[in-house]
Amino acid sequence: MSGGSAGPAPGTHDEVPATAAHDGDLVLVVDFGAQYAQLIARRVREARVYSEIVPHTVTADELLARRPAAVILSGGPASVYAEGAPGLDPAVFDAGTPTFGICYGFQIMANTMGGTVEQTGLAEFGGTALEVTGADPTLFHGLPRQQSVWMSHGDSVTAAPPGFDVVARTAGTPVAAFEDAERRFAGVQFHPEVLHSEHGQAVLEHFLYEIAGCTPSWTTANVIDEQVAAIQAQVGDKRAICGLSGGVDSAVAAALVQRAIGEQLTCVFVDHGLLREGEAEQVERDFVAATGAKLKVVDARQRFLDALAGVADPEDKRKIIGREFIRVFEQAAREVVADADAAGEDVEFLVQGTLYPDVVESGGGSGTANIKSHHNVGGLPDDLAFGLVEPLRTLFKDEVRRVGSQLGLPGEIVGRQPFPGPGLAIRIVGAVDAERLRILRAADAIARAELSAAGLDDEIWQCPVVLLADVRSVGVQGDGRTYGHPIVLRPVSSEDAMTADWSRLPYDVLARISTRITNEVRDINRVTLDVTSKPPGTIEWE
């Protein structure tokens, strides 16, 4: 049984990622393999303090070289006394930097600083009643003495280190939180970063503001000015190229670079014919109108259809789409470079919509960047000789949306739901052809329109519509029997797509969607609802 929260094994970060240019305090989140490490960093940013994630292998010298205002130790799946368990350079605790331990990080702090961690046989998982002890502990200042928190641990701290005051307990954990106000250390056994902990954000902010003395001054509004200056310094008088997908990340990255270098940027949009209704036109019309960017559109719809003909296996679809995208983009890039050469200019940079989760999950290194796979369908070739411009690489998705709004991008682009790179091809269970795309595109458009009309866009993460193309169901339409296709509605709610729950949509909204689709979309005679959470089911079907 683990000592901390359940989650994947600790990552293999090779080095600490470079800090984004910013003024103000920096909080470093030390990752012990927690499933919530990114969520901790996001919660710190929501408290308007800039944060980044570093691996637990970071040395004290490396960590302190970043001059953090505070350090937060994440949870993790291991037991602190198990052989090979991830540890932390003890010198971190000797540096005088305010430090906050969460779950496994709480146990690391206790074990390293002279406390006791044991397997008591009283594990706690899920919602747990917490009792605040002591007169008015800083972590729980002004908060209820009784509150519900989210636990996930097998081991427990049974004795706090010397100098620490125990400030909370549960029925199964005598030391559920402690603090040492003089040395500015604190920790909790529960997970304050998850919404299930009633006052978790307040507890985290009490550490940041009252114990660590951080100033809440960081906002995404600062990102634009900082990145414009950084892009101008990096690109100089050279030219850059950006592949637009129609998604939020590439659109915001392109808009930010456009703000910095103007006519020196050329955007390339490969229309593979697998987007939803109106999205290709949205890229060509709304993005250009909002940014004034130079856009090169490549109509590759028939090429992709020909390549996908008769292919039903989802992995084969992904490989084909990735391969064809690379070929089309390479050709477009060569044309852009040729035009620049003719004008005596150099195209030396490729703009990528890389986000901070991409950086962390790929190892978090600050060395030579790898060009990430285009929408998860296949990477660009290693010999594509461009330097990378990644203006969003320190931001999370919600922060990217705010930057996009501040740059003046329309809500239809900034608020676009996550959409897979292979597009509708992997929302068709079966082979892809023009007719099946027409059917799915029409059904998807109705579902999106009704969800928007009901004001539900902000309540769901996304709502994939899946066409079961190789399935026929019996129906009765127009007083006759039909053998049409069923479709599946997959509305889900999530913060980050790591986990998701199916959205409880109002019955009247579901009824309108079903009625409209079966009335208006030829060849669909049945609408079904997917009520599976993630895990066990993924968000997409293929």
PLY file of the C-alpha trace (Angstrom):
ply
format ascii 1.0
element vertex 542
property float x
property float y
property float z
element edge 541
property int vertex1
property int vertex2
end_header
0.00 0.00 0.00
1.43 3.37 -0.95
2.28 6.16 1.40
0.95 8.93 -0.81
-1.62 9.43 -3.52
-2.11 6.88 -6.24
-0.73 7.86 -9.61
1.82 7.10 -12.28
5.41 6.36 -11.46
7.68 9.38 -11.02
8.66 11.01 -14.26
12.13 11.01 -15.72
12.79 14.72 -16.01
16.31 15.27 -17.23
16.68 18.85 -16.08
14.75 21.74 -14.63
12.78 23.70 -17.24
13.76 27.29 -17.73
11.62 29.84 -15.94
9.51 32.15 -18.07
10.49 35.80 -17.97
8.37 37.37 -15.22
8.59 39.72 -12.32
7.43 38.61 -8.91
7.50 35.48 -6.84
8.19 31.98 -8.15
6.87 28.83 -6.48
8.48 25.53 -7.45
6.35 22.37 -7.21
8.55 19.31 -6.65
6.96 16.34 -8.45
7.17 12.96 -6.70
5.09 11.25 -9.39
1.77 12.70 -8.30
-1.25 12.52 -10.54
-2.07 16.03 -9.28
1.31 17.78 -9.67
0.06 19.88 -12.57
-3.11 20.68 -10.66
-1.06 21.98 -7.73
0.83 24.31 -10.08
-2.46 25.51 -11.56
-3.94 26.20 -8.12
-0.90 28.28 -7.20
-1.33 30.29 -10.37
-5.02 30.72 -9.58
-3.76 32.36 -6.39
-1.91 34.79 -8.73
1.54 33.46 -7.87
3.64 32.08 -10.73
4.57 28.39 -10.41
6.50 25.71 -12.26
7.09 21.98 -11.76
10.52 20.44 -11.14
11.49 16.76 -10.70
12.23 15.30 -7.29
15.75 14.58 -8.55
16.54 18.30 -8.48
19.49 19.11 -6.24
19.32 21.79 -3.60
21.79 23.92 -5.60
19.69 23.61 -8.77
16.50 24.42 -6.93
17.90 27.37 -5.02
19.50 28.77 -8.17
15.97 29.52 -9.30
15.50 31.70 -6.19
12.01 30.43 -5.39
9.81 32.31 -2.96
8.45 28.96 -1.82
8.61 25.23 -2.51
5.68 22.82 -2.56
6.27 19.06 -2.29
3.66 17.06 -4.22
2.01 13.76 -3.44
3.19 10.50 -4.95
2.42 6.79 -5.09
5.37 5.49 -3.06
6.01 4.85 0.61
8.76 7.02 2.08
10.56 4.08 3.70
10.31 1.73 0.68
13.51 0.80 -1.13
13.98 3.08 -4.14
11.28 5.53 -3.02
11.76 9.01 -4.49
13.46 11.36 -2.08
14.59 14.97 -1.93
17.97 16.53 -1.31
17.83 17.20 2.49
19.70 20.45 1.94
16.48 21.91 0.54
15.11 22.00 4.09
18.25 23.71 5.38
18.03 26.60 2.92
15.36 28.57 4.77
12.97 28.60 1.82
9.32 28.34 2.90
8.17 24.78 2.13
4.75 23.11 2.04
4.30 19.33 1.90
1.22 17.64 0.45
0.45 13.94 1.09
3.68 12.10 0.16
5.48 15.45 0.29
4.11 15.91 3.81
5.54 12.54 4.77
8.91 13.33 3.11
9.09 16.51 5.17
8.20 14.67 8.38
10.59 11.80 7.75
13.52 14.03 6.74
13.14 16.56 9.55
12.88 14.09 12.44
9.24 13.08 12.57
7.81 9.57 12.28
5.99 7.98 9.34
4.38 4.58 9.81
1.97 2.16 8.23
-0.70 2.11 10.91
-3.20 -0.07 9.09
-5.65 2.83 8.95
-5.59 3.99 5.34
-7.85 6.84 4.21
-9.20 7.37 0.72
-11.75 9.88 -0.52
-13.79 12.38 1.48
-12.70 12.47 5.12
-13.80 14.58 8.10
-10.96 16.81 9.34
-10.81 18.50 12.74
-8.69 21.64 13.12
-6.77 21.71 16.44
-4.94 24.48 18.23
-6.04 28.06 18.93
-5.85 29.62 15.46
-3.32 27.86 13.21
-2.14 29.86 10.23
-3.06 27.21 7.63
-6.67 27.20 8.80
-7.03 30.83 9.83
-10.69 31.82 9.68
-11.80 28.43 8.34
-14.30 26.02 9.93
-12.96 23.79 12.67
-14.69 20.84 11.03
-14.34 20.37 7.27
-14.25 17.67 4.62
-10.95 16.97 2.84
-9.80 14.52 0.18
-7.43 11.83 1.42
-5.43 9.21 -0.47
-2.81 7.54 1.72
-1.80 4.28 3.32
1.06 5.50 5.53
0.58 8.18 8.19
2.66 10.70 10.08
2.39 9.59 13.71
4.77 12.17 15.18
5.56 15.64 13.88
9.20 16.77 13.64
10.63 18.84 16.51
9.46 22.44 16.40
6.23 21.68 14.48
2.74 22.18 15.88
0.10 19.60 14.96
-2.87 21.66 13.70
-5.33 19.08 12.34
-6.33 15.46 12.73
-8.83 12.91 11.44
-10.27 9.78 12.96
-7.54 7.68 11.33
-4.67 10.18 11.18
-3.53 11.88 14.40
-1.19 14.20 12.48
-3.17 15.40 9.45
-1.46 18.82 9.25
1.41 20.60 10.95
3.22 23.93 10.74
6.34 25.63 12.01
5.58 29.34 11.68
9.06 30.44 12.77
10.86 28.46 10.06
7.96 28.92 7.59
7.31 25.21 7.06
3.91 23.54 6.84
2.27 20.42 5.48
-1.01 18.53 5.13
-1.79 14.86 4.65
-4.80 15.63 2.45
-4.99 17.10 -1.06
-5.90 20.82 -0.89
-5.55 21.15 -4.67
-8.62 19.05 -5.51
-12.11 20.50 -5.44
-13.27 17.72 -3.09
-11.34 19.42 -0.26
-13.88 22.04 0.81
-11.43 24.77 1.80
-8.35 23.45 0.03
-7.65 26.58 -2.00
-7.88 28.73 1.12
-5.42 26.44 2.93
-3.00 26.70 0.00
-3.36 30.48 -0.10
-2.76 30.74 3.63
0.57 29.02 3.08
1.43 31.19 0.08
0.43 34.55 1.56
0.71 34.21 5.34
3.52 31.69 5.78
5.66 32.15 2.65
4.87 35.87 2.22
4.18 35.61 -1.51
2.58 38.56 -3.28
-0.41 37.76 -5.56
0.74 39.75 -8.57
1.01 37.28 -11.47
-1.65 37.37 -14.18
-1.87 36.19 -17.78
-2.09 39.86 -18.78
1.66 40.05 -18.09
2.33 37.16 -20.47
1.60 39.10 -23.64
4.09 41.92 -23.04
6.73 39.49 -21.78
6.36 37.11 -24.71
6.20 39.84 -27.36
9.56 41.11 -26.16
11.01 37.58 -26.01
9.77 36.69 -29.52
11.15 39.89 -30.99
14.53 39.19 -29.40
14.54 35.58 -30.65
13.32 36.12 -34.22
14.90 39.49 -34.96
14.48 40.34 -38.65
13.98 36.73 -39.77
10.71 35.13 -40.81
8.62 32.45 -39.08
6.04 29.89 -40.16
3.16 28.51 -38.09
0.88 25.55 -38.75
-2.70 26.49 -37.86
-5.01 23.63 -36.98
-8.15 25.52 -36.09
-7.56 24.72 -32.41
-7.05 27.07 -29.50
-3.33 26.45 -28.94
-2.04 27.08 -32.44
-4.38 30.05 -32.91
-3.26 31.79 -29.72
0.42 31.03 -30.39
0.10 32.47 -33.90
-1.76 35.55 -32.67
0.92 36.20 -30.05
3.74 35.85 -32.58
1.80 38.00 -35.05
1.57 40.69 -32.37
5.35 40.53 -31.99
6.64 40.32 -35.59
3.67 41.14 -37.84
4.31 40.48 -41.53
7.34 38.33 -40.73
4.93 35.48 -39.83
3.21 33.23 -42.37
0.54 30.83 -41.11
-0.22 27.62 -42.98
-3.61 25.95 -42.67
-3.85 22.43 -44.06
-7.53 21.75 -44.71
-7.71 17.98 -44.48
-11.49 17.91 -44.64
-11.83 16.29 -41.21
-12.90 19.32 -39.21
-16.40 19.99 -37.95
-18.93 22.12 -39.80
-17.78 25.71 -40.23
-14.36 25.29 -38.61
-12.26 25.54 -41.77
-14.11 28.70 -42.75
-13.63 29.99 -39.21
-9.86 29.69 -39.53
-9.79 31.39 -42.91
-12.20 34.17 -42.00
-12.25 34.90 -38.28
-8.60 34.30 -37.43
-7.32 36.50 -40.23
-9.87 39.21 -39.44
-8.88 39.24 -35.76
-5.11 39.18 -36.26
-4.33 40.40 -39.76
-2.04 37.41 -40.15
-0.74 36.24 -43.52
-2.42 32.88 -44.17
-1.59 30.19 -46.72
-4.45 27.68 -47.14
-3.78 24.24 -48.60
-6.86 22.36 -49.78
-5.91 18.72 -49.19
-9.39 17.32 -48.59
-9.43 14.88 -51.48
-5.88 13.77 -50.78
-6.81 12.74 -47.23
-10.02 11.03 -48.35
-8.13 9.01 -50.93
-5.51 7.99 -48.39
-8.16 6.92 -45.86
-10.34 5.00 -48.30
-11.41 1.65 -46.83
-9.35 2.08 -43.63
-11.30 1.22 -40.46
-8.57 0.60 -37.86
-8.21 3.75 -35.71
-4.43 3.46 -35.34
-4.04 3.09 -39.08
-6.18 6.18 -39.54
-3.96 8.16 -37.18
-0.77 7.06 -38.94
-2.16 7.88 -42.37
-3.38 11.31 -41.30
-0.07 12.07 -39.60
1.92 10.97 -42.64
-0.19 12.97 -45.07
-0.13 16.04 -42.88
3.66 15.96 -42.72
3.94 15.68 -46.49
1.47 18.50 -47.15
2.98 20.78 -44.53
6.51 20.14 -45.79
5.49 21.14 -49.30
3.75 24.27 -48.04
6.80 25.14 -45.93
9.07 24.74 -48.96
6.85 27.13 -50.91
6.92 29.70 -48.12
10.72 29.40 -47.90
11.06 29.72 -51.69
8.95 32.87 -51.71
11.04 34.33 -48.90
14.30 33.42 -50.67
13.09 35.20 -53.78
12.49 38.27 -51.67
15.92 37.99 -50.03
14.51 36.91 -46.67
15.17 33.92 -44.40
12.52 31.68 -42.83
14.29 30.32 -39.78
11.59 29.70 -37.16
8.60 27.40 -36.64
5.87 28.50 -34.23
4.43 25.75 -32.02
1.43 25.82 -29.69
3.25 23.78 -27.04
1.64 24.11 -23.60
3.14 23.58 -20.15
1.58 20.10 -19.69
3.34 19.08 -22.93
6.64 20.30 -21.52
6.19 18.51 -18.20
4.97 15.24 -19.71
7.83 15.12 -22.21
10.44 15.43 -19.48
10.52 19.13 -18.72
14.00 19.62 -20.14
15.24 23.04 -21.14
17.68 21.79 -23.74
17.02 21.23 -27.44
13.27 21.09 -27.94
11.62 18.32 -29.89
8.85 19.26 -32.31
5.81 17.70 -30.73
3.46 15.48 -32.67
0.94 17.47 -34.65
-2.31 17.01 -32.71
-1.03 13.64 -31.52
-1.06 12.18 -35.02
2.60 12.18 -35.97
5.70 14.30 -35.54
7.32 16.53 -38.10
10.61 15.20 -39.48
13.83 15.66 -37.54
15.51 17.42 -40.45
12.92 20.19 -40.67
15.52 22.85 -40.00
13.68 25.53 -38.04
14.30 27.01 -34.64
11.25 26.68 -32.40
9.18 29.57 -31.10
6.93 28.32 -28.30
5.31 31.34 -26.63
2.80 29.26 -24.64
5.14 26.66 -23.18
4.74 27.95 -19.60
0.92 28.14 -19.70
-1.98 25.81 -18.98
-5.00 25.56 -21.29
-7.25 27.87 -19.27
-4.48 30.47 -19.20
-4.05 30.16 -22.97
-7.75 30.89 -23.44
-7.42 34.07 -21.36
-4.39 35.19 -23.36
-6.33 34.58 -26.58
-9.21 36.73 -25.35
-6.80 39.51 -24.41
-5.31 39.31 -27.92
-8.76 39.88 -29.40
-9.43 36.42 -30.81
-13.16 35.72 -31.19
-14.94 33.60 -28.63
-15.63 30.91 -31.23
-11.89 30.25 -31.44
-10.86 30.87 -27.83
-13.74 28.84 -26.42
-13.41 25.96 -28.87
-13.75 22.58 -27.21
-10.76 20.22 -27.31
-10.78 18.36 -30.60
-8.57 15.45 -31.70
-5.98 16.09 -34.38
-7.25 13.28 -36.62
-10.57 15.08 -36.42
-13.82 13.40 -37.36
-11.89 10.44 -38.77
-11.63 8.93 -35.29
-15.20 9.81 -34.42
-16.36 7.51 -37.21
-16.23 3.90 -36.03
-15.49 2.32 -39.37
-14.03 3.49 -42.64
-14.10 7.17 -43.56
-15.72 8.52 -46.71
-17.34 11.76 -47.80
-20.90 10.59 -47.07
-20.10 9.43 -43.55
-18.31 12.69 -42.87
-21.41 14.57 -44.09
-23.65 12.60 -41.72
-21.41 13.06 -38.70
-20.71 16.72 -39.43
-24.46 17.46 -39.58
-25.23 15.58 -36.34
-22.31 17.22 -34.53
-23.43 20.69 -35.63
-26.92 20.09 -34.21
-25.55 18.84 -30.89
-23.22 21.83 -30.57
-25.95 24.30 -31.47
-28.40 22.92 -28.91
-25.79 22.79 -26.14
-24.88 26.41 -26.85
-28.54 27.47 -26.97
-29.03 25.85 -23.55
-26.07 27.77 -22.11
-24.12 24.59 -21.38
-20.85 25.37 -23.20
-19.07 26.33 -19.98
-20.38 23.34 -18.04
-18.98 20.59 -20.24
-15.39 19.97 -21.27
-16.40 18.65 -24.66
-19.11 16.59 -26.33
-17.77 14.20 -28.96
-20.43 12.91 -31.33
-19.57 9.42 -32.58
-20.96 7.78 -35.71
-21.23 3.99 -35.54
-20.76 3.69 -39.27
-20.47 -0.09 -39.38
-23.62 -0.59 -37.30
-27.19 -0.48 -38.61
-30.18 -0.18 -36.30
-33.83 -0.71 -37.06
-36.04 2.35 -36.95
-39.49 3.59 -37.97
-39.53 6.82 -39.92
-42.30 8.03 -42.20
-44.45 4.95 -41.45
-41.73 2.70 -42.78
-38.89 0.63 -41.41
-35.43 2.08 -41.73
-31.94 0.71 -41.24
-29.97 3.77 -40.25
-26.84 4.47 -38.27
-26.84 5.09 -34.52
-24.81 7.96 -33.15
-23.44 8.38 -29.64
-23.38 11.60 -27.62
-20.37 11.71 -25.28
-20.69 14.86 -23.11
-17.99 14.95 -20.42
-16.96 17.28 -17.63
-13.29 17.65 -16.75
-10.63 20.13 -15.69
-7.68 18.71 -17.58
-8.85 15.52 -19.39
-6.73 13.30 -17.11
-10.00 12.21 -15.55
-13.54 12.97 -16.68
-17.12 12.30 -15.72
-20.08 12.11 -18.04
-22.11 15.31 -17.94
-25.63 15.11 -16.55
-27.35 17.09 -19.29
-30.98 18.14 -18.80
-33.42 15.67 -20.34
-35.13 18.38 -22.38
-31.82 19.31 -24.02
-31.10 15.67 -24.82
-34.61 15.33 -26.22
-34.16 18.33 -28.54
-30.81 17.04 -29.77
-32.23 13.58 -30.45
-35.36 14.88 -32.18
-33.48 17.28 -34.40
-30.82 14.77 -35.41
-33.27 11.99 -36.29
-35.51 14.47 -38.14
-32.84 16.45 -39.97
-29.94 14.08 -40.64
-30.67 11.46 -43.24
-29.44 7.94 -42.36
-29.47 8.45 -38.58
-32.40 6.83 -36.79
-31.07 6.37 -33.25
-29.32 8.67 -30.76
-27.62 7.14 -27.71
-25.87 8.60 -24.65
-22.49 7.42 -23.32
-22.58 7.47 -19.50
-19.07 6.12 -18.88
-16.56 8.05 -16.81
-12.79 8.21 -17.42
-11.48 5.87 -16.16
-12.48 3.29 -17.26
-13.49 4.75 -20.64
-11.45 7.27 -22.58
-13.10 10.49 -23.78
-12.76 9.57 -27.45
-14.02 6.22 -28.70
-11.05 5.52 -30.98
0 1
1 2
2 3
3 4
4 5
5 6
6 7
7 8
8 9
9 10
10 11
11 12
12 13
13 14
14 15
15 16
16 17
17 18
18 19
19 20
20 21
21 22
22 23
23 24
24 25
25 26
26 27
27 28
28 29
29 30
30 31
31 32
32 33
33 34
34 35
35 36
36 37
37 38
38 39
39 40
40 41
41 42
42 43
43 44
44 45
45 46
46 47
47 48
48 49
49 50
50 51
51 52
52 53
53 54
54 55
55 56
56 57
57 58
58 59
59 60
60 61
61 62
62 63
63 64
64 65
65 66
66 67
67 68
68 69
69 70
70 71
71 72
72 73
73 74
74 75
75 76
76 77
77 78
78 79
79 80
80 81
81 82
82 83
83 84
84 85
85 86
86 87
87 88
88 89
89 90
90 91
91 92
92 93
93 94
94 95
95 96
96 97
97 98
98 99
99 100
100 101
101 102
102 103
103 104
104 105
105 106
106 107
107 108
108 109
109 110
110 111
111 112
112 113
113 114
114 115
115 116
116 117
117 118
118 119
119 120
120 121
121 122
122 123
123 124
124 125
125 126
126 127
127 128
128 129
129 130
130 131
131 132
132 133
133 134
134 135
135 136
136 137
137 138
138 139
139 140
140 141
141 142
142 143
143 144
144 145
145 146
146 147
147 148
148 149
149 150
150 151
151 152
152 153
153 154
154 155
155 156
156 157
157 158
158 159
159 160
160 161
161 162
162 163
163 164
164 165
165 166
166 167
167 168
168 169
169 170
170 171
171 172
172 173
173 174
174 175
175 176
176 177
177 178
178 179
179 180
180 181
181 182
182 183
183 184
184 185
185 186
186 187
187 188
188 189
189 190
190 191
191 192
192 193
193 194
194 195
195 196
196 197
197 198
198 199
199 200
200 201
201 202
202 203
203 204
204 205
205 206
206 207
207 208
208 209
209 210
210 211
211 212
212 213
213 214
214 215
215 216
216 217
217 218
218 219
219 220
220 221
221 222
222 223
223 224
224 225
225 226
226 227
227 228
228 229
229 230
230 231
231 232
232 233
233 234
234 235
235 236
236 237
237 238
238 239
239 240
240 241
241 242
242 243
243 244
244 245
245 246
246 247
247 248
248 249
249 250
250 251
251 252
252 253
253 254
254 255
255 256
256 257
257 258
258 259
259 260
260 261
261 262
262 263
263 264
264 265
265 266
266 267
267 268
268 269
269 270
270 271
271 272
272 273
273 274
274 275
275 276
276 277
277 278
278 279
279 280
280 281
281 282
282 283
283 284
284 285
285 286
286 287
287 288
288 289
289 290
290 291
291 292
292 293
293 294
294 295
295 296
296 297
297 298
298 299
299 300
300 301
301 302
302 303
303 304
304 305
305 306
306 307
307 308
308 309
309 310
310 311
311 312
312 313
313 314
314 315
315 316
316 317
317 318
318 319
319 320
320 321
321 322
322 323
323 324
324 325
325 326
326 327
327 328
328 329
329 330
330 331
331 332
332 333
333 334
334 335
335 336
336 337
337 338
338 339
339 340
340 341
341 342
342 343
343 344
344 345
345 346
346 347
347 348
348 349
349 350
350 351
351 352
352 353
353 354
354 355
355 356
356 357
357 358
358 359
359 360
360 361
361 362
362 363
363 364
364 365
365 366
366 367
367 368
368 369
369 370
370 371
371 372
372 373
373 374
374 375
375 376
376 377
377 378
378 379
379 380
380 381
381 382
382 383
383 384
384 385
385 386
386 387
387 388
388 389
389 390
390 391
391 392
392 393
393 394
394 395
395 396
396 397
397 398
398 399
399 400
400 401
401 402
402 403
403 404
404 405
405 406
406 407
407 408
408 409
409 410
410 411
411 412
412 413
413 414
414 415
415 416
416 417
417 418
418 419
419 420
420 421
421 422
422 423
423 424
424 425
425 426
426 427
427 428
428 429
429 430
430 431
431 432
432 433
433 434
434 435
435 436
436 437
437 438
438 439
439 440
440 441
441 442
442 443
443 444
444 445
445 446
446 447
447 448
448 449
449 450
450 451
451 452
452 453
453 454
454 455
455 456
456 457
457 458
458 459
459 460
460 461
461 462
462 463
463 464
464 465
465 466
466 467
467 468
468 469
469 470
470 471
471 472
472 473
473 474
474 475
475 476
476 477
477 478
478 479
479 480
480 481
481 482
482 483
483 484
484 485
485 486
486 487
487 488
488 489
489 490
490 491
491 492
492 493
493 494
494 495
495 496
496 497
497 498
498 499
499 500
500 501
501 502
502 503
503 504
504 505
505 506
506 507
507 508
508 509
509 510
510 511
511 512
512 513
513 514
514 515
515 516
516 517
517 518
518 519
519 520
520 521
521 522
522 523
523 524
524 525
525 526
526 527
527 528
528 529
529 530
530 531
531 532
532 533
533 534
534 535
535 536
536 537
537 538
538 539
539 540
540 541
